[in-house]
Amino acid sequence: MFWVLAANVVRAGTFFAIPVLIAWITGPVELGLAQIAYGVYAIALTFVGLGTKSAVLQHPDANATYLSSVFYVNVLSGMATGAAVALAAPWLAAIGHSDPRLILAFRWMGLVCVVSSLTLVQSALLARRLAFRALSMAELAGLAAAVLAGLAVAAAGGRFSALAAAAAAHVVVSSAAVWVAGRWRPLLRFSASEARQALRFGVTATAASFVNSLAGQFERFLLSSLFGPAALGFYGAARNVNRDALRNLMRVSDEILLPGLASLGGQKHRARGYYLQALRFEFLTFAPAAVFIAVFARDLILLVYGPSWLPAAPLVQLLTPLVLFTITNHTIGAVFLSAGRPDVQLRWSLLSIPLVGIYVAAGAKWGLSGAVASLSALEVVGWSISHAMANKLIGLPFRQFARTFVTPLAVIAAFGAVLAGARHAAAPVSPSWPVLAAWGLAALALYAAVLHAADRRLSREYWGALVDVLRSRSAAAREPRS
């Protein structure tokens, strides 16, 4: 967890800084185009490998022929996806009002899809051994290359194309590092039966992943078509401040939960305890951050983006309920796949697309703010359905699931109320990073006090777990070389 956390903190910072840089050197329209480019890219990546990485993770006894067959399937699917994205670039650009800059970006993404397919087996094997140090070091190397490549292209005058250059550098360098660290090489063997076995699981997982990704990006496309790229730019700025920033940090549990739950196999009792403890600690970690961002939304927008982006501040606050739902809801994919039930994930993903459309349509007549408020508030429907489906697979009664969050919810509510009251009562001060840092330290002390007062045992367990994560970096077992 330490190494995954370290890599994802850097990743979250990098992915937070990129839209901010675009906002400073361009404007809302360009940031809206970047949101569209990222949405298409995220959807395209779901087809790279056809879900076979999850099949390798879930397969406890994969032999050399099976792994080699999966590798060659990955290469073919990556090439096909990359070619499809590159050839369809003019039609895809029409989503962003046919801006020619998107065509170049999509063609770069085609290359990225091909390269990323070459290391799916290696990364799955490393994750299955819980070798997250090697994976995190590869990710850090890729992020460093992305920053350097993006800055170089931007300095040469290619402001929007710097995004594509950064994405390509990230994938090339991180893939090369995983190839070296994985120490696995494909054999010149291919078994159609082994490939079919992986694809039977993987294709369903890919369909679920594709639909889930489409549902996640659908709001971007929908908001752009309803209100234009500039409105999407403000929404993207707001989303970058809270939802995307925290979601990048939540990748820690995404990467650990699936192999962790898969390793428990059919031990549902242990799986339930493991899952609930992970959810509770994750909520205790990210919920106060979401509340702090909501209370200081105006200050953050002024400091990060500047006064011309102030219309994004109310959107940050309106997105806060959605962020709180996401803190627990993003984990359900690990439950579906570890139980070998991508078909259940697919059913949920298919249901989530019309829900997003209904949410946005319900508030669209009140403009962008109404659509965002509706999207955020009505997510309680999707949250309830998805958890009911996931909890059933591990035999987790909803009453037991809900009891897990009674104390954390009370702590967050009390913390938010006191913090908002203190911020409102404080004398108006021009926002600055030192002032915001001081508020952050005060908020951390307040949160620790509220948690301790509400449940001393939970407080000791939570802070003790954080200390364990930091200490565990020196106690990691050596990776087997075979």
C-alpha positions as CSV (number, residue, x, y, z in Angstrom):
1,M,0.0,0.0,0.0
2,F,2.9,2.4,0.7
3,W,4.3,2.1,-2.8
4,V,0.9,2.3,-4.5
5,L,0.1,5.4,-2.3
6,A,3.4,7.1,-3.2
7,A,2.9,6.6,-6.9
8,N,-0.7,7.7,-6.9
9,V,0.1,10.8,-4.8
10,V,2.5,11.8,-7.6
11,R,0.1,10.7,-10.3
12,A,-2.7,12.7,-8.7
13,G,-0.5,15.8,-8.5
14,T,0.5,15.5,-12.1
15,F,-3.0,14.9,-13.4
16,F,-4.2,17.8,-11.3
17,A,-1.5,20.1,-12.6
18,I,-2.1,19.4,-16.3
19,P,-5.6,20.9,-16.5
20,V,-4.5,23.8,-14.4
21,L,-1.6,24.5,-16.8
22,I,-4.0,24.4,-19.7
23,A,-6.4,26.7,-17.9
24,W,-3.6,29.3,-17.3
25,I,-2.1,29.3,-20.8
26,T,-5.4,28.8,-22.8
27,G,-9.0,29.1,-21.6
28,P,-12.3,27.3,-20.9
29,V,-12.7,26.1,-24.5
30,E,-9.3,24.4,-24.7
31,L,-9.9,22.8,-21.3
32,G,-13.3,21.5,-22.5
33,L,-11.6,20.0,-25.6
34,A,-9.0,18.3,-23.3
35,Q,-11.9,16.9,-21.3
36,I,-13.4,15.4,-24.5
37,A,-10.0,14.0,-25.6
38,Y,-9.5,12.3,-22.2
39,G,-13.0,10.9,-22.3
40,V,-12.5,9.2,-25.7
41,Y,-9.0,8.0,-24.6
42,A,-10.4,6.4,-21.4
43,I,-13.1,4.6,-23.4
44,A,-10.5,3.4,-26.0
45,L,-8.3,1.9,-23.3
46,T,-11.0,-0.4,-22.2
47,F,-10.6,-2.4,-25.4
48,V,-6.8,-2.8,-25.1
49,G,-6.3,-6.4,-23.9
50,L,-10.0,-7.2,-24.0
51,G,-10.1,-7.6,-20.2
52,T,-7.4,-10.4,-20.2
53,K,-5.4,-8.6,-17.4
54,S,-8.3,-9.2,-15.0
55,A,-8.4,-12.8,-16.3
56,V,-4.7,-13.3,-15.4
57,L,-5.3,-11.7,-12.0
58,Q,-8.3,-13.9,-11.3
59,H,-6.7,-17.1,-12.6
60,P,-4.7,-18.8,-9.7
61,D,-2.9,-21.4,-11.8
62,A,-2.0,-19.7,-15.1
63,N,0.7,-21.7,-17.0
64,A,3.3,-20.5,-19.5
65,T,1.2,-21.4,-22.5
66,Y,-1.8,-19.6,-21.1
67,L,0.2,-16.4,-20.3
68,S,1.8,-16.4,-23.8
69,S,-1.5,-16.9,-25.5
70,V,-2.9,-13.9,-23.5
71,F,0.1,-11.8,-24.5
72,Y,-0.5,-12.3,-28.2
73,V,-4.2,-11.6,-27.8
74,N,-3.3,-8.4,-26.1
75,V,-0.9,-7.3,-28.9
76,L,-3.6,-7.9,-31.5
77,S,-6.3,-6.1,-29.6
78,G,-4.0,-3.2,-28.9
79,M,-3.1,-2.8,-32.5
80,A,-6.7,-3.1,-33.6
81,T,-7.8,-0.5,-31.0
82,G,-5.0,1.9,-31.9
83,A,-5.7,1.6,-35.6
84,A,-9.5,2.2,-35.0
85,V,-8.8,5.3,-32.9
86,A,-6.3,6.8,-35.4
87,L,-8.6,6.1,-38.5
88,A,-11.7,7.4,-36.7
89,A,-10.0,10.6,-35.6
90,P,-11.9,12.9,-37.9
91,W,-15.3,11.5,-36.8
92,L,-14.3,11.4,-33.1
93,A,-13.2,15.1,-33.4
94,A,-16.8,15.9,-34.4
95,I,-17.7,15.3,-30.7
96,G,-15.7,18.4,-29.9
97,H,-17.2,20.5,-32.7
98,S,-14.7,19.3,-35.3
99,D,-11.7,21.1,-33.8
100,P,-8.6,20.0,-35.8
101,R,-6.4,19.8,-32.7
102,L,-8.4,16.9,-31.5
103,I,-7.6,14.9,-34.7
104,L,-3.9,15.0,-33.9
105,A,-4.5,14.1,-30.2
106,F,-6.6,11.1,-31.2
107,R,-3.9,9.8,-33.6
108,W,-1.4,10.0,-30.8
109,M,-3.8,8.1,-28.6
110,G,-3.8,5.3,-31.2
111,L,-0.1,4.8,-30.7
112,V,-0.5,4.9,-27.0
113,C,-3.1,2.1,-27.2
114,V,-0.6,-0.2,-29.1
115,V,2.3,0.4,-26.6
116,S,0.1,-0.1,-23.5
117,S,-1.0,-3.6,-24.7
118,L,2.6,-5.0,-24.6
119,T,2.9,-5.1,-20.8
120,L,-0.6,-6.1,-19.5
121,V,0.5,-9.7,-18.6
122,Q,3.7,-8.5,-16.9
123,S,1.7,-5.9,-14.8
124,A,-0.9,-8.5,-13.9
125,L,1.7,-11.0,-12.7
126,L,3.4,-8.3,-10.6
127,A,0.0,-7.3,-9.1
128,R,-0.9,-10.9,-8.4
129,R,2.4,-11.2,-6.4
130,L,1.5,-7.9,-4.7
131,A,4.8,-6.5,-6.1
132,F,3.5,-3.0,-6.0
133,R,6.9,-1.4,-5.4
134,A,8.0,-2.4,-8.9
135,L,4.7,-1.2,-10.5
136,S,4.9,2.1,-8.6
137,M,8.5,2.8,-9.6
138,A,7.5,2.2,-13.3
139,E,4.5,4.6,-12.9
140,L,6.8,7.2,-11.3
141,A,9.3,6.9,-14.2
142,G,6.4,7.3,-16.7
143,L,5.0,10.4,-14.9
144,A,8.5,12.0,-14.9
145,A,8.8,11.4,-18.6
146,A,5.3,12.8,-19.2
147,V,6.1,16.0,-17.4
148,L,9.3,16.5,-19.3
149,A,7.8,15.7,-22.7
150,G,4.7,17.9,-22.1
151,L,6.8,20.9,-21.0
152,A,9.1,20.5,-24.0
153,V,6.3,20.5,-26.5
154,A,4.5,23.3,-24.7
155,A,7.7,25.4,-24.7
156,A,8.0,24.8,-28.5
157,G,4.6,26.3,-29.0
158,G,2.4,23.2,-29.1
159,R,0.1,24.0,-26.2
160,F,-2.7,21.6,-26.8
161,S,-0.5,18.9,-28.4
162,A,1.6,18.9,-25.3
163,L,-1.1,16.7,-23.7
164,A,-0.8,14.0,-26.4
165,A,3.0,14.1,-26.1
166,A,2.8,13.7,-22.3
167,A,0.4,10.8,-22.6
168,A,2.7,9.0,-25.2
169,A,5.8,9.5,-23.1
170,H,4.0,8.3,-19.9
171,V,2.9,5.0,-21.5
172,V,6.2,4.3,-23.4
173,V,8.4,4.8,-20.4
174,S,6.2,3.1,-17.8
175,S,5.6,0.2,-20.1
176,A,9.3,-0.3,-20.7
177,A,9.9,-0.2,-16.9
178,V,7.2,-2.8,-16.3
179,W,8.6,-5.0,-19.1
180,V,12.0,-5.0,-17.3
181,A,10.6,-5.4,-13.8
182,G,8.2,-8.1,-14.7
183,R,11.0,-10.6,-15.7
184,W,8.5,-12.6,-17.7
185,R,8.8,-13.0,-21.5
186,P,6.3,-14.6,-23.8
187,L,7.1,-18.0,-25.4
188,L,6.6,-18.8,-29.0
189,R,3.4,-20.7,-28.1
190,F,-0.2,-20.0,-28.8
191,S,-3.1,-22.1,-27.7
192,A,-6.5,-21.3,-29.1
193,S,-8.2,-23.1,-26.2
194,E,-6.2,-21.1,-23.6
195,A,-6.9,-17.9,-25.4
196,R,-10.6,-18.7,-25.5
197,Q,-10.6,-19.4,-21.7
198,A,-9.1,-16.0,-21.0
199,L,-11.4,-14.3,-23.5
200,R,-14.5,-15.9,-22.1
201,F,-13.8,-14.0,-18.8
202,G,-12.1,-11.0,-20.4
203,V,-14.6,-10.1,-23.1
204,T,-17.4,-9.9,-20.5
205,A,-15.1,-7.9,-18.3
206,T,-14.2,-5.6,-21.2
207,A,-17.8,-5.1,-22.1
208,A,-18.5,-4.1,-18.5
209,S,-15.4,-1.9,-18.4
210,F,-16.3,-0.2,-21.7
211,V,-19.9,0.5,-20.6
212,N,-18.7,1.7,-17.2
213,S,-16.2,4.0,-18.8
214,L,-18.8,5.2,-21.2
215,A,-21.1,6.0,-18.3
216,G,-18.3,7.8,-16.6
217,Q,-17.4,9.9,-19.7
218,F,-21.1,10.3,-20.8
219,E,-21.6,13.2,-18.5
220,R,-18.8,15.1,-20.2
221,F,-20.2,14.5,-23.7
222,L,-23.7,15.3,-22.5
223,L,-22.7,18.5,-20.8
224,S,-20.7,19.6,-23.8
225,S,-23.6,19.1,-26.2
226,L,-26.1,20.9,-23.9
227,F,-24.0,23.8,-22.8
228,G,-20.9,24.0,-25.0
229,P,-17.2,23.4,-24.6
230,A,-16.7,26.5,-22.4
231,A,-19.2,25.3,-19.8
232,L,-17.5,21.9,-20.0
233,G,-14.2,23.7,-19.3
234,F,-15.6,25.2,-16.1
235,Y,-17.1,21.8,-15.1
236,G,-13.7,20.2,-15.8
237,A,-11.9,22.7,-13.6
238,A,-14.4,22.0,-10.8
239,R,-14.1,18.3,-11.3
240,N,-10.3,18.5,-11.3
241,V,-10.3,20.2,-7.9
242,N,-12.2,17.6,-6.0
243,R,-13.6,14.6,-7.9
244,D,-10.6,13.8,-10.2
245,A,-7.9,14.7,-7.6
246,L,-9.4,12.4,-5.0
247,R,-10.3,9.7,-7.5
248,N,-6.7,9.4,-8.6
249,L,-5.7,8.8,-5.0
250,M,-8.5,6.2,-4.7
251,R,-6.6,4.1,-7.3
252,V,-4.6,2.8,-4.3
253,S,-7.5,0.6,-3.2
254,D,-8.5,-0.1,-6.8
255,E,-5.0,-1.7,-7.4
256,I,-4.9,-3.6,-4.1
257,L,-8.5,-4.7,-3.5
258,L,-8.8,-6.9,-6.6
259,P,-5.7,-9.1,-6.0
260,G,-6.5,-9.0,-2.2
261,L,-10.1,-10.2,-2.6
262,A,-9.0,-12.7,-5.3
263,S,-6.4,-14.2,-2.9
264,L,-9.1,-15.0,-0.3
265,G,-11.0,-17.1,-2.9
266,G,-14.2,-18.6,-1.4
267,Q,-13.5,-17.4,2.1
268,K,-16.5,-15.0,2.2
269,H,-16.3,-14.3,5.9
270,R,-12.7,-13.0,5.6
271,A,-13.5,-11.2,2.3
272,R,-16.3,-9.4,4.0
273,G,-14.1,-8.2,6.9
274,Y,-11.3,-7.2,4.6
275,Y,-13.7,-5.3,2.3
276,L,-15.5,-3.5,5.1
277,Q,-12.3,-2.5,6.8
278,A,-10.9,-1.1,3.6
279,L,-14.1,0.9,2.8
280,R,-14.3,2.3,6.3
281,F,-10.6,3.5,6.4
282,E,-10.9,4.8,2.9
283,F,-14.0,6.9,3.8
284,L,-12.2,8.2,6.9
285,T,-9.3,9.3,4.7
286,F,-11.0,10.9,1.7
287,A,-14.3,12.2,3.1
288,P,-12.7,15.0,5.3
289,A,-10.6,16.0,2.3
290,A,-13.8,16.4,0.2
291,V,-15.5,18.4,2.9
292,F,-12.4,20.7,3.3
293,I,-12.3,21.3,-0.5
294,A,-16.0,22.2,-0.5
295,V,-15.7,24.7,2.4
296,F,-12.7,26.4,0.8
297,A,-13.8,26.0,-2.9
298,R,-13.6,29.7,-3.7
299,D,-10.2,30.1,-2.2
300,L,-8.9,27.0,-4.1
301,I,-10.3,28.2,-7.4
302,L,-8.7,31.7,-7.0
303,L,-5.4,30.2,-6.0
304,V,-5.2,27.4,-8.6
305,Y,-7.0,28.9,-11.6
306,G,-7.4,32.6,-11.0
307,P,-10.3,35.0,-10.8
308,S,-11.6,34.4,-14.3
309,W,-12.5,30.8,-13.2
310,L,-14.6,31.7,-10.2
311,P,-17.8,30.3,-11.9
312,A,-16.3,26.9,-11.2
313,A,-16.3,27.4,-7.4
314,P,-20.1,26.6,-6.9
315,L,-19.7,23.6,-9.1
316,V,-17.0,22.3,-6.8
317,Q,-19.4,22.4,-3.9
318,L,-22.3,20.9,-5.9
319,L,-20.1,18.0,-6.8
320,T,-19.2,17.2,-3.1
321,P,-22.1,14.6,-2.6
322,L,-21.0,12.8,-5.7
323,V,-17.4,12.6,-4.4
324,L,-18.7,11.2,-1.1
325,F,-20.6,8.5,-3.0
326,T,-17.6,7.7,-5.2
327,I,-15.4,7.1,-2.1
328,T,-17.1,3.8,-1.5
329,N,-18.7,3.1,-4.9
330,H,-15.6,2.9,-6.9
331,T,-14.6,-0.4,-5.1
332,I,-17.5,-2.5,-6.4
333,G,-15.6,-3.5,-9.6
334,A,-13.0,-5.3,-7.5
335,V,-15.8,-7.3,-5.8
336,F,-17.4,-8.3,-9.2
337,L,-14.1,-9.4,-10.8
338,S,-12.7,-11.1,-7.7
339,A,-15.9,-13.2,-7.5
340,G,-15.5,-14.1,-11.2
341,R,-18.7,-12.3,-12.1
342,P,-18.0,-9.7,-14.8
343,D,-21.5,-10.4,-16.1
344,V,-22.9,-8.7,-12.9
345,Q,-20.6,-5.8,-13.5
346,L,-21.8,-5.5,-17.0
347,R,-25.5,-5.4,-15.9
348,W,-24.8,-2.6,-13.5
349,S,-22.8,-0.7,-16.1
350,L,-25.6,-0.9,-18.6
351,L,-28.0,0.4,-16.0
352,S,-25.7,3.3,-15.0
353,I,-25.7,5.0,-18.5
354,P,-29.5,5.8,-18.6
355,L,-29.2,6.9,-14.9
356,V,-26.6,9.5,-15.8
357,G,-28.8,10.8,-18.6
358,I,-31.8,11.0,-16.3
359,Y,-29.7,12.8,-13.7
360,V,-28.4,15.5,-16.1
361,A,-31.8,15.9,-17.8
362,A,-33.5,16.4,-14.5
363,G,-31.5,19.5,-13.7
364,A,-30.6,20.8,-17.2
365,K,-33.4,23.4,-17.3
366,W,-31.6,25.2,-14.5
367,G,-28.5,25.4,-16.5
368,L,-25.1,23.9,-15.8
369,S,-25.4,24.3,-12.1
370,G,-28.7,22.5,-12.1
371,A,-27.4,19.6,-14.1
372,V,-24.4,19.2,-11.9
373,A,-26.5,19.4,-8.7
374,S,-28.9,16.8,-10.1
375,L,-26.0,14.6,-11.2
376,S,-24.6,14.8,-7.7
377,A,-27.7,14.5,-5.5
378,L,-29.4,11.7,-7.4
379,E,-26.4,9.5,-7.5
380,V,-27.8,8.0,-4.2
381,V,-30.0,5.8,-6.5
382,G,-27.1,4.3,-8.4
383,W,-25.0,4.0,-5.2
384,S,-27.7,1.9,-3.5
385,I,-28.2,-0.4,-6.5
386,S,-24.5,-1.0,-7.2
387,H,-23.7,-1.8,-3.6
388,A,-26.7,-4.1,-3.3
389,M,-25.4,-6.1,-6.3
390,A,-21.8,-6.2,-5.0
391,N,-22.6,-7.0,-1.4
392,K,-24.7,-10.0,-2.5
393,L,-21.7,-11.6,-4.1
394,I,-19.8,-11.8,-0.8
395,G,-22.9,-12.4,1.3
396,L,-22.8,-9.0,3.0
397,P,-26.2,-7.9,4.4
398,F,-27.0,-4.3,3.6
399,R,-27.7,-3.7,7.3
400,Q,-24.2,-4.8,8.3
401,F,-22.8,-2.7,5.4
402,A,-24.7,0.4,6.6
403,R,-23.7,-0.1,10.2
404,T,-20.0,0.2,9.1
405,F,-20.5,3.8,8.1
406,V,-22.7,5.1,11.0
407,T,-19.8,6.4,13.0
408,P,-17.7,7.7,10.1
409,L,-20.7,9.6,8.7
410,A,-21.4,11.2,12.1
411,V,-17.8,12.2,12.3
412,I,-17.7,13.7,8.9
413,A,-21.0,15.6,9.5
414,A,-19.8,17.1,12.7
415,F,-16.4,17.9,11.2
416,G,-18.0,19.6,8.2
417,A,-20.4,21.7,10.3
418,V,-17.7,23.0,12.7
419,L,-15.3,23.7,9.9
420,A,-17.9,25.6,7.8
421,G,-19.0,27.6,10.9
422,A,-15.4,28.5,11.6
423,R,-14.7,29.5,8.1
424,H,-17.9,31.7,8.0
425,A,-17.0,33.3,11.3
426,A,-13.4,34.1,10.4
427,A,-12.5,37.6,9.2
428,P,-12.3,37.9,5.4
429,V,-8.7,37.4,4.3
430,S,-7.3,37.4,0.7
431,P,-6.6,33.8,-0.2
432,S,-3.0,32.7,-0.1
433,W,-1.2,29.4,0.1
434,P,0.2,30.0,3.7
435,V,-3.3,30.9,4.9
436,L,-4.9,27.9,3.3
437,A,-2.1,25.6,4.7
438,A,-2.8,27.0,8.2
439,W,-6.5,26.2,7.7
440,G,-5.5,22.7,6.5
441,L,-3.5,22.0,9.7
442,A,-6.3,23.4,11.9
443,A,-8.8,21.2,10.0
444,L,-6.6,18.1,10.5
445,A,-6.4,18.7,14.2
446,L,-10.2,19.3,14.4
447,Y,-10.8,16.1,12.5
448,A,-8.6,14.1,14.8
449,A,-10.3,15.5,17.8
450,V,-13.8,14.8,16.5
451,L,-12.9,11.2,15.5
452,H,-11.3,10.6,18.9
453,A,-14.3,11.9,20.7
454,A,-16.8,9.9,18.6
455,D,-15.0,6.5,18.8
456,R,-11.6,6.1,20.5
457,R,-11.1,2.6,19.4
458,L,-11.8,3.4,15.7
459,S,-9.5,6.4,16.1
460,R,-6.6,4.2,17.3
461,E,-7.2,1.6,14.6
462,Y,-7.3,4.3,11.9
463,W,-4.2,6.2,12.8
464,G,-2.4,3.0,13.6
465,A,-3.2,1.7,10.1
466,L,-1.7,4.8,8.6
467,V,1.4,4.4,10.6
468,D,1.6,0.7,9.5
469,V,1.4,1.8,5.9
470,L,4.4,4.2,6.3
471,R,6.4,1.6,8.3
472,S,5.7,-1.3,5.9
473,R,7.9,0.2,3.1
474,S,11.0,-1.2,4.9
475,A,9.4,-4.6,5.6
476,A,8.4,-5.6,2.1
477,A,9.3,-9.2,1.1
478,R,11.7,-9.7,-1.8
479,E,10.1,-10.6,-5.1
480,P,10.7,-14.1,-6.5
481,R,12.9,-14.0,-9.6
482,S,11.1,-16.7,-11.5
